[in-house]
Amino acid sequence: MKTGNRRSGIRKTAGDILLLLAVLLALDVVFVMPARIDAVVLKADYRKVFRYEILFCLILLLFALDVRFNLFTRWKPAALRGTGWLLRGAVVLLSAVILFFCGRVITGSVMDTAGRADYAVVLGLALENGEPAPDLLTRLDTAREYLKRYPEARLILTGGNADASGRTEAAVMRDVLTERGVPEERLILEDRAQTTKENFGNIAGIVSPEEPIVMISSDYHMDRGVRNAKEGGFSQVMRLPAPSSFLAYGANMLSEVVLDLNDLTSR
């Protein structure tokens, strides 16, 4: 009896923790994403990601509720419990997939392998109401620090999604960096690509894929960014993650999971 009580207590504690994390993640998505959708040009793409994020939050919430309250196997009559077990299996499987990809994003966030290279690639981020988003500014601060450490290096600024005035992400980044004292001759623009995959396809026309490059992006974006670079033929990719907003990390992490799964299913 004591063993059963102990197991029940452990299950309830684990359920409470999972439930808290699932609710916090859902709140982060709900507060961060709608404001971002209103501010960016690519509203349709962001709305699609937002819908999947909400779906993933619901799956994780069901998983937490099942751990905490034994949600699916309390059904009556007993004949329905088989259906409950099937639903539990589906929720557990889907939650495991989501959490696995969340783990990849988090692991990629903390890896810094940057060293000397002739070129560092700064990945773009959708402009918000025509202005660089806070995470994009942090990427640029990180890039400036890299240039100070390696005076011979140059930056390749990427991003071709233009705002209503026609300014691309790459052009906005150039303007910010030159205003902050970076000589324009140290900057190369790749302002045609619409996605990270396209970025590296175009960068291959600027830099030989056999050369080492440093990739600068927000911490949550590093794992997918490096994978896209390697898919584009770049085998020597060093990581330089830029810190992102802590309060928006959950929403950004789930966005990466959505895009990771999209990449996986579209191959």
JOCOR-V497944 format. One record per residue. RES is the residue in one letter. SS is DSSP state (~ for helix, > for strand, _ for the rest). PSI is psi in whole degrees, 0 to 359 (* if undefined). D_FIRST is the distance of its C-alpha to the first C-alpha in Angstrom with 1 decimal. Layout:
res->RES ss->SS psi->PSI d_first->D_FIRST
res->RES ss->SS psi->PSI d_first->D_FIRST
This chain:
res->M ss->_ psi->319 d_first->0.0
res->K ss->~ psi->322 d_first->3.8
res->T ss->~ psi->319 d_first->5.4
res->G ss->~ psi->319 d_first->5.1
res->N ss->~ psi->321 d_first->6.2
res->R ss->~ psi->316 d_first->8.6
res->R ss->~ psi->319 d_first->9.9
res->S ss->~ psi->320 d_first->10.5
res->G ss->~ psi->319 d_first->12.3
res->I ss->~ psi->318 d_first->14.3
res->R ss->~ psi->317 d_first->15.3
res->K ss->~ psi->319 d_first->16.4
res->T ss->~ psi->314 d_first->18.4
res->A ss->~ psi->319 d_first->19.9
res->G ss->~ psi->319 d_first->20.8
res->D ss->~ psi->317 d_first->22.4
res->I ss->~ psi->313 d_first->24.4
res->L ss->~ psi->321 d_first->25.6
res->L ss->~ psi->318 d_first->26.5
res->L ss->~ psi->315 d_first->28.5
res->L ss->~ psi->319 d_first->30.3
res->A ss->~ psi->318 d_first->31.1
res->V ss->~ psi->317 d_first->32.5
res->L ss->~ psi->319 d_first->34.6
res->L ss->~ psi->316 d_first->35.9
res->A ss->~ psi->319 d_first->36.9
res->L ss->~ psi->320 d_first->38.6
res->D ss->~ psi->314 d_first->40.5
res->V ss->~ psi->315 d_first->41.8
res->V ss->~ psi->324 d_first->42.8
res->F ss->~ psi->327 d_first->44.6
res->V ss->~ psi->312 d_first->46.3
res->M ss->~ psi->315 d_first->47.3
res->P ss->~ psi->320 d_first->49.3
res->A ss->~ psi->322 d_first->51.5
res->R ss->~ psi->319 d_first->52.1
res->I ss->~ psi->319 d_first->53.1
res->D ss->~ psi->334 d_first->55.6
res->A ss->~ psi->338 d_first->57.1
res->V ss->_ psi->166 d_first->57.6
res->V ss->_ psi->317 d_first->60.1
res->L ss->_ psi->61 d_first->57.9
res->K ss->~ psi->320 d_first->56.0
res->A ss->~ psi->318 d_first->55.3
res->D ss->~ psi->317 d_first->53.6
res->Y ss->~ psi->325 d_first->51.5
res->R ss->~ psi->321 d_first->50.5
res->K ss->~ psi->315 d_first->49.3
res->V ss->~ psi->318 d_first->47.2
res->F ss->~ psi->317 d_first->45.8
res->R ss->~ psi->317 d_first->44.8
res->Y ss->~ psi->325 d_first->42.8
res->E ss->~ psi->317 d_first->41.2
res->I ss->~ psi->318 d_first->40.0
res->L ss->~ psi->315 d_first->38.7
res->F ss->~ psi->321 d_first->36.8
res->C ss->~ psi->319 d_first->35.3
res->L ss->~ psi->319 d_first->34.2
res->I ss->~ psi->314 d_first->32.5
res->L ss->~ psi->325 d_first->30.7
res->L ss->~ psi->318 d_first->29.7
res->L ss->~ psi->320 d_first->28.2
res->F ss->~ psi->315 d_first->26.3
res->A ss->~ psi->318 d_first->24.9
res->L ss->~ psi->324 d_first->24.1
res->D ss->~ psi->319 d_first->22.3
res->V ss->~ psi->318 d_first->20.1
res->R ss->~ psi->317 d_first->19.5
res->F ss->~ psi->7 d_first->19.2
res->N ss->_ psi->50 d_first->18.6
res->L ss->~ psi->316 d_first->22.2
res->F ss->~ psi->343 d_first->23.4
res->T ss->~ psi->17 d_first->20.8
res->R ss->_ psi->5 d_first->20.3
res->W ss->_ psi->146 d_first->23.7
res->K ss->_ psi->143 d_first->24.7
res->P ss->_ psi->176 d_first->26.1
res->A ss->~ psi->333 d_first->24.1
res->A ss->~ psi->334 d_first->27.5
res->L ss->~ psi->347 d_first->27.5
res->R ss->~ psi->330 d_first->24.3
res->G ss->~ psi->319 d_first->26.4
res->T ss->~ psi->320 d_first->28.7
res->G ss->~ psi->318 d_first->25.9
res->W ss->~ psi->322 d_first->24.8
res->L ss->~ psi->317 d_first->28.5
res->L ss->~ psi->320 d_first->28.8
res->R ss->~ psi->315 d_first->25.8
res->G ss->~ psi->319 d_first->27.4
res->A ss->~ psi->316 d_first->30.7
res->V ss->~ psi->318 d_first->29.4
res->V ss->~ psi->316 d_first->27.5
res->L ss->~ psi->312 d_first->30.6
res->L ss->~ psi->320 d_first->33.0
res->S ss->~ psi->321 d_first->30.9
res->A ss->~ psi->319 d_first->30.9
res->V ss->~ psi->313 d_first->34.7
res->I ss->~ psi->314 d_first->35.3
res->L ss->~ psi->326 d_first->33.2
res->F ss->~ psi->313 d_first->34.9
res->F ss->~ psi->327 d_first->38.3
res->C ss->~ psi->318 d_first->37.2
res->G ss->~ psi->321 d_first->36.4
res->R ss->~ psi->318 d_first->39.8
res->V ss->~ psi->314 d_first->41.5
res->I ss->~ psi->316 d_first->39.7
res->T ss->~ psi->316 d_first->40.5
res->G ss->~ psi->335 d_first->44.1
res->S ss->~ psi->331 d_first->44.3
res->V ss->_ psi->1 d_first->44.1
res->M ss->_ psi->120 d_first->46.4
res->D ss->_ psi->110 d_first->49.9
res->T ss->_ psi->19 d_first->52.3
res->A ss->_ psi->137 d_first->55.6
res->G ss->_ psi->200 d_first->58.7
res->R ss->_ psi->132 d_first->62.4
res->A ss->_ psi->155 d_first->63.6
res->D ss->_ psi->333 d_first->66.8
res->Y ss->> psi->137 d_first->64.9
res->A ss->> psi->133 d_first->61.8
res->V ss->> psi->123 d_first->60.7
res->V ss->> psi->114 d_first->59.5
res->L ss->_ psi->140 d_first->57.6
res->G ss->_ psi->171 d_first->58.4
res->L ss->_ psi->141 d_first->56.3
res->A ss->_ psi->132 d_first->57.3
res->L ss->_ psi->146 d_first->59.5
res->E ss->> psi->111 d_first->58.4
res->N ss->_ psi->39 d_first->61.3
res->G ss->_ psi->1 d_first->63.6
res->E ss->> psi->154 d_first->62.2
res->P ss->_ psi->134 d_first->60.1
res->A ss->_ psi->157 d_first->56.4
res->P ss->~ psi->319 d_first->54.8
res->D ss->~ psi->329 d_first->53.0
res->L ss->~ psi->320 d_first->56.4
res->L ss->~ psi->323 d_first->58.0
res->T ss->~ psi->323 d_first->55.4
res->R ss->~ psi->319 d_first->56.2
res->L ss->~ psi->323 d_first->59.8
res->D ss->~ psi->318 d_first->59.2
res->T ss->~ psi->320 d_first->57.3
res->A ss->~ psi->320 d_first->60.3
res->R ss->~ psi->318 d_first->62.8
res->E ss->~ psi->323 d_first->61.0
res->Y ss->~ psi->318 d_first->61.1
res->L ss->~ psi->326 d_first->64.9
res->K ss->~ psi->323 d_first->65.4
res->R ss->~ psi->327 d_first->63.7
res->Y ss->_ psi->87 d_first->65.7
res->P ss->_ psi->342 d_first->69.1
res->E ss->_ psi->352 d_first->70.2
res->A ss->_ psi->157 d_first->67.4
res->R ss->> psi->156 d_first->67.8
res->L ss->> psi->136 d_first->65.4
res->I ss->> psi->114 d_first->65.1
res->L ss->> psi->126 d_first->64.0
res->T ss->> psi->157 d_first->62.5
res->G ss->_ psi->114 d_first->62.0
res->G ss->_ psi->4 d_first->64.4
res->N ss->_ psi->113 d_first->62.8
res->A ss->_ psi->152 d_first->65.5
res->D ss->_ psi->188 d_first->65.2
res->A ss->_ psi->332 d_first->67.5
res->S ss->_ psi->354 d_first->70.3
res->G ss->_ psi->0 d_first->70.1
res->R ss->_ psi->130 d_first->68.6
res->T ss->_ psi->166 d_first->66.1
res->E ss->~ psi->317 d_first->63.1
res->A ss->~ psi->318 d_first->65.0
res->A ss->~ psi->321 d_first->68.0
res->V ss->~ psi->318 d_first->66.0
res->M ss->~ psi->319 d_first->64.4
res->R ss->~ psi->315 d_first->67.9
res->D ss->~ psi->318 d_first->69.2
res->V ss->~ psi->316 d_first->66.3
res->L ss->~ psi->319 d_first->66.8
res->T ss->~ psi->324 d_first->70.5
res->E ss->~ psi->334 d_first->70.3
res->R ss->_ psi->14 d_first->68.1
res->G ss->_ psi->7 d_first->70.7
res->V ss->_ psi->125 d_first->69.8
res->P ss->_ psi->136 d_first->73.1
res->E ss->~ psi->333 d_first->73.3
res->E ss->~ psi->348 d_first->74.5
res->R ss->~ psi->4 d_first->71.1
res->L ss->> psi->134 d_first->69.5
res->I ss->> psi->132 d_first->69.5
res->L ss->> psi->133 d_first->68.5
res->E ss->> psi->92 d_first->66.7
res->D ss->_ psi->30 d_first->66.9
res->R ss->_ psi->333 d_first->66.9
res->A ss->_ psi->148 d_first->63.4
res->Q ss->_ psi->341 d_first->60.9
res->T ss->_ psi->168 d_first->57.8
res->T ss->~ psi->321 d_first->56.5
res->K ss->~ psi->315 d_first->57.2
res->E ss->~ psi->325 d_first->60.8
res->N ss->~ psi->308 d_first->61.1
res->F ss->~ psi->333 d_first->60.7
res->G ss->~ psi->320 d_first->63.0
res->N ss->~ psi->324 d_first->65.7
res->I ss->~ psi->330 d_first->65.0
res->A ss->_ psi->341 d_first->65.8
res->G ss->_ psi->352 d_first->69.3
res->I ss->_ psi->318 d_first->69.5
res->V ss->_ psi->139 d_first->67.7
res->S ss->_ psi->130 d_first->67.4
res->P ss->_ psi->345 d_first->63.9
res->E ss->_ psi->344 d_first->64.3
res->E ss->_ psi->149 d_first->64.6
res->P ss->_ psi->142 d_first->61.7
res->I ss->> psi->157 d_first->60.7
res->V ss->> psi->131 d_first->58.4
res->M ss->> psi->125 d_first->56.4
res->I ss->> psi->121 d_first->55.8
res->S ss->> psi->175 d_first->53.4
res->S ss->> psi->148 d_first->50.5
res->D ss->~ psi->317 d_first->47.4
res->Y ss->~ psi->343 d_first->45.4
res->H ss->~ psi->355 d_first->48.3
res->M ss->~ psi->315 d_first->48.8
res->D ss->~ psi->310 d_first->46.7
res->R ss->~ psi->322 d_first->48.4
res->G ss->~ psi->315 d_first->51.7
res->V ss->~ psi->319 d_first->51.8
res->R ss->~ psi->318 d_first->50.8
res->N ss->~ psi->321 d_first->53.6
res->A ss->~ psi->317 d_first->56.0
res->K ss->~ psi->324 d_first->55.2
res->E ss->~ psi->333 d_first->55.6
res->G ss->_ psi->3 d_first->59.0
res->G ss->_ psi->356 d_first->60.0
res->F ss->_ psi->113 d_first->59.4
res->S ss->_ psi->340 d_first->57.7
res->Q ss->_ psi->83 d_first->58.0
res->V ss->> psi->116 d_first->56.1
res->M ss->> psi->147 d_first->55.1
res->R ss->> psi->134 d_first->52.6
res->L ss->> psi->89 d_first->53.3
res->P ss->> psi->138 d_first->50.7
res->A ss->> psi->136 d_first->51.8
res->P ss->_ psi->142 d_first->49.2
res->S ss->_ psi->174 d_first->48.3
res->S ss->_ psi->123 d_first->47.2
res->F ss->~ psi->320 d_first->43.6
res->L ss->~ psi->337 d_first->43.3
res->A ss->~ psi->8 d_first->44.3
res->Y ss->~ psi->319 d_first->42.5
res->G ss->~ psi->314 d_first->39.7
res->A ss->~ psi->319 d_first->42.3
res->N ss->~ psi->320 d_first->44.5
res->M ss->~ psi->313 d_first->41.7
res->L ss->~ psi->327 d_first->40.8
res->S ss->~ psi->317 d_first->44.6
res->E ss->~ psi->322 d_first->44.8
res->V ss->~ psi->316 d_first->41.9
res->V ss->~ psi->313 d_first->43.7
res->L ss->~ psi->325 d_first->47.0
res->D ss->~ psi->311 d_first->45.3
res->L ss->~ psi->325 d_first->44.0
res->N ss->~ psi->317 d_first->47.4
res->D ss->~ psi->318 d_first->49.1
res->L ss->~ psi->317 d_first->46.8
res->T ss->~ psi->343 d_first->47.4
res->S ss->_ psi->359 d_first->51.1
res->R ss->_ psi->* d_first->52.0
